[in-house]
Amino acid sequence: MYKFEKFTPETLFKEVEIFSKKNINNKEDFILIFTEGLKDENSESLSSLIFIAKYVRGLRRVLEKGANLPDVNNLEDIKKDLSENIISLLDILKEYNKSMPNKKKEKFEKDYLKMSPYCITNLNSLLEGLEWTKIYLNDLKRK
């Protein structure tokens, strides 16, 4: 588990963005997630969230490449694993959403937690930033 106490939501976002050398979209939404995740009682769920996000992105890459590779024969297992992990990820985000201020709660739910093409697109963007968070924190652990 990571030691998050040295971060504020803003500094964690800024550090990840600098590390990734990317302009991460949806800064306000990341700040909301990090605000909830950096609470003492949520540090484990934040660790899980960023792990699952990186894992889901990896599974998606395997599915995209595996569809074209004849020796990959467990695509159904990968799809099932992907589906289960997306549900876990959404469960964590729903828990965080419960503690958000009302106006932000409604927007976050509309943008990420509904089953619509719009939310899926937004969720993919969110996963990319969370994956970079995991990569950044792993890099910190190695130093």
C-alpha positions, 0 to 999 in steps of 0.5 A: 500500500502507498503512503499517501499522506505527503499528497494533497489532491492537487499535488498528487494530480500535478505530480502525475501530470508532470510525470506522465508528460501528458495533459490529463483531462478532467482535472476537477474530476481527478481532484474529486477522486483524490479528495475522497481517496486520500481520506484516511479511511479510503487509502486502501480503496484508492490503492485498489482503484489505481491498481484496478484501473491499470489492470483494466487498461492492460486487459483491454490492450490484451483483448485488442491485440489478442483478437488478431493472434491465433495462439490467444485462446482465452479471450472469453476468460479475459473478457470476464475478468475485464467485466468483473474488474470494471464493476469493482472499479465502478463500485469504488467510484460509487462509494466516493460519489456518496461523499462528494458535495451534491452538485459535484455528486450529480455531475460525477454520476452523470459523467461516469456512473451511468451506462451510456456511451458518453460515460464509457468515453469519460471512464476510459479517459479517467482510467488513463489518468489513474493508470498514470497515477499507478505508474507514478506511485510505483516509480516513487516506491522504487526510488 
